């Protein structure tokens, strides 16, 4: 009797584990499809840069791209921006690009760019930028929010909060 109970117990555990594995696979496939739809929508946009020129985001499609959603009034955003600039300067020759999508006015973003000598592309999304960050997984709308989009359009990494230089290195290694 004890061995029959043991076999039934093992069978139940195996069924639960198999069900969890299938469920996780379905969840992962849905999340990846949602991410791909989000990156397609993001690359379909045109936003003004801090200087007022319209920038088509698809110009960065097909290469690794770090997208940082930020605001000049967000302290952790301001702290990480020089790190993002240095990282871009060091890795751009390898095809990687870093862009910032600012959630504020063009005037405030331009002022920030000029004061901090930022040369990475800073785009202006205004207060609608939180909704844009949601396209690539920021359902909480928290800033800063950063994603790494691979050349094939998949979100490979994401981070809510200040991104540190060693984390960035880990993303591209």
Residue pairs with C-beta under 8 A, 6 or more apart in sequence:
32 154
34 137
35 136
35 137
35 154
35 155
36 153
36 154
38 134
38 135
38 136
38 137
38 155
39 135
39 136
39 149
39 153
39 154
39 155
40 153
41 135
42 57
42 67
42 132
42 135
42 136
42 149
43 57
43 58
43 60
43 61
43 153
44 57
44 58
45 56
45 57
45 132
46 54
46 55
46 56
46 57
47 54
47 55
47 57
47 101
47 123
47 124
47 125
48 54
48 55
48 106
48 123
48 124
49 55
49 121
49 122
49 123
49 124
50 102
50 106
50 109
50 110
50 113
50 122
50 123
50 124
51 110
52 106
55 121
55 123
57 123
60 97
60 99
61 153
62 151
63 95
63 96
63 97
63 151
64 95
64 96
64 97
64 148
64 149
64 150
64 151
64 172
65 96
65 97
65 98
65 99
65 148
65 149
66 84
66 87
66 88
66 96
66 97
66 98
66 99
66 146
66 147
66 148
66 149
66 168
66 171
67 99
67 100
67 101
67 136
67 146
67 147
67 149
68 77
68 80
68 81
68 84
68 98
68 99
68 100
68 101
68 144
68 145
68 146
68 163
69 100
69 101
69 103
69 125
69 129
69 130
69 132
69 133
69 138
69 143
69 144
69 145
69 146
70 77
70 80
70 81
70 100
70 101
70 102
70 103
70 143
70 144
71 77
71 102
71 103
71 104
71 129
71 143
72 78
72 102
72 104
72 108
72 109
72 111
72 112
73 104
73 108
74 143
74 144
76 143
76 144
76 161
76 162
77 143
77 144
77 162
78 112
79 162
80 144
80 162
80 163
80 164
81 100
81 112
81 116
81 118
82 116
83 163
83 164
83 165
83 168
84 98
84 100
84 120
84 163
84 168
85 98
85 116
85 118
85 119
85 120
86 165
87 98
87 165
87 168
88 96
88 97
88 98
88 119
88 120
91 172
92 98
96 172
97 121
98 120
99 120
99 121
99 122
99 123
100 118
100 120
100 121
100 122
100 123
101 123
101 125
101 129
101 132
101 133
102 108
102 109
102 112
102 122
102 123
102 124
102 125
102 129
103 125
103 126
103 127
103 129
103 130
103 143
104 124
104 126
104 127
105 124
105 126
106 124
109 122
109 124
112 118
112 122
113 122
125 132
130 138
130 141
130 143
133 141
133 143
133 145
134 141
136 147
136 149
136 155
136 158
137 147
137 155
137 158
138 145
138 158
138 160
140 160
142 160
142 161
144 160
144 161
144 162
144 163
145 158
145 159
145 160
146 158
146 159
146 163
147 155
147 157
147 158
147 159
148 155
148 156
148 157
148 158
148 171
148 172
149 155
149 156
150 156
156 171
157 171
159 167
